[in-house]
């Protein structure tokens, strides 16, 4: 106690150590998690990233996905390849006579295409031809007329008896009537008006050509040759 009449002594020196001790106790409690994982987040700072994701609407959809695997260096997508490369294929064209097969082979070789020739036994049924002629001289005049009209695929068929032979200019043999009629229309386009179609079933060995790596342009050439030379089919290689 202070004597009467003497001034009171200041108490601050005793309070300061107590405040420091209390502050240390609070900090120790915060480090140990007594007040939660982030006690000051709601007072002095914005929410951290994990909390922000948890507060998003339907936040379960927000996931980081691994990037798709990149294509190998130098590899191009299939859709980016040239269309001619995608269309390249092995194609067979056939139903030729021996003479027509030789001409077609020369034409394809001139276009720098690889050509393989082979024979195939077929059952033909439809015959495109000119009317039979009573003499060979009449038939020869018909052949000359065909050449003037740029029709070069034909053969001369002799029938009848030795005493009364007939001579028929054959223009093509076909398995299917539709193909025969198409070729008949082609001949009429050349001005051959007297060509006719007859059913004449028989086996026949005919020539075929195989073209590998045929792109779109090569197949268009083959289709034009089919019509020009009287071939019957343009097919994928068997």
Secondary structure as the mmCIF struct_conf table of DSSP 4:
data_model
#
loop_
_struct_conf.conf_type_id
_struct_conf.id
_struct_conf.beg_label_comp_id
_struct_conf.beg_label_asym_id
_struct_conf.beg_label_seq_id
_struct_conf.end_label_comp_id
_struct_conf.end_label_asym_id
_struct_conf.end_label_seq_id
HELX_LH_PP_P HELX_LH_PP_P1 UNK A 2 UNK A 3
TURN_TY1_P TURN_TY1_P1 UNK A 4 UNK A 5
BEND BEND1 UNK A 6 UNK A 6
HELX_LH_PP_P HELX_LH_PP_P2 UNK A 7 UNK A 10
HELX_RH_AL_P HELX_RH_AL_P1 UNK A 12 UNK A 31
TURN_TY1_P TURN_TY1_P2 UNK A 32 UNK A 35
TURN_TY1_P TURN_TY1_P3 UNK A 37 UNK A 40
HELX_RH_AL_P HELX_RH_AL_P2 UNK A 41 UNK A 44
BEND BEND2 UNK A 45 UNK A 45
HELX_LH_PP_P HELX_LH_PP_P3 UNK A 46 UNK A 48
HELX_RH_AL_P HELX_RH_AL_P3 UNK A 49 UNK A 55
BEND BEND3 UNK A 56 UNK A 56
TURN_TY1_P TURN_TY1_P4 UNK A 57 UNK A 58
HELX_RH_3T_P HELX_RH_3T_P1 UNK A 59 UNK A 61
HELX_LH_PP_P HELX_LH_PP_P4 UNK A 64 UNK A 72
TURN_TY1_P TURN_TY1_P5 UNK A 73 UNK A 74
HELX_RH_3T_P HELX_RH_3T_P2 UNK A 78 UNK A 80
BEND BEND4 UNK A 81 UNK A 81
HELX_RH_AL_P HELX_RH_AL_P4 UNK A 83 UNK A 87
STRN STRN1 UNK A 89 UNK A 96
HELX_RH_AL_P HELX_RH_AL_P5 UNK A 98 UNK A 110
TURN_TY1_P TURN_TY1_P6 UNK A 111 UNK A 112
STRN STRN2 UNK A 115 UNK A 129
HELX_LH_PP_P HELX_LH_PP_P5 UNK A 130 UNK A 132
STRN STRN3 UNK A 133 UNK A 133
BEND BEND5 UNK A 134 UNK A 135
HELX_RH_AL_P HELX_RH_AL_P6 UNK A 136 UNK A 148
TURN_TY1_P TURN_TY1_P7 UNK A 149 UNK A 150
STRN STRN4 UNK A 155 UNK A 160
BEND BEND6 UNK A 162 UNK A 164
STRN STRN5 UNK A 165 UNK A 174
BEND BEND7 UNK A 175 UNK A 176
HELX_RH_AL_P HELX_RH_AL_P7 UNK A 177 UNK A 189
TURN_TY1_P TURN_TY1_P8 UNK A 190 UNK A 191
BEND BEND8 UNK A 194 UNK A 194
STRN STRN6 UNK A 196 UNK A 214
HELX_RH_AL_P HELX_RH_AL_P8 UNK A 216 UNK A 229
TURN_TY1_P TURN_TY1_P9 UNK A 230 UNK A 230
STRN STRN7 UNK A 233 UNK A 236
#
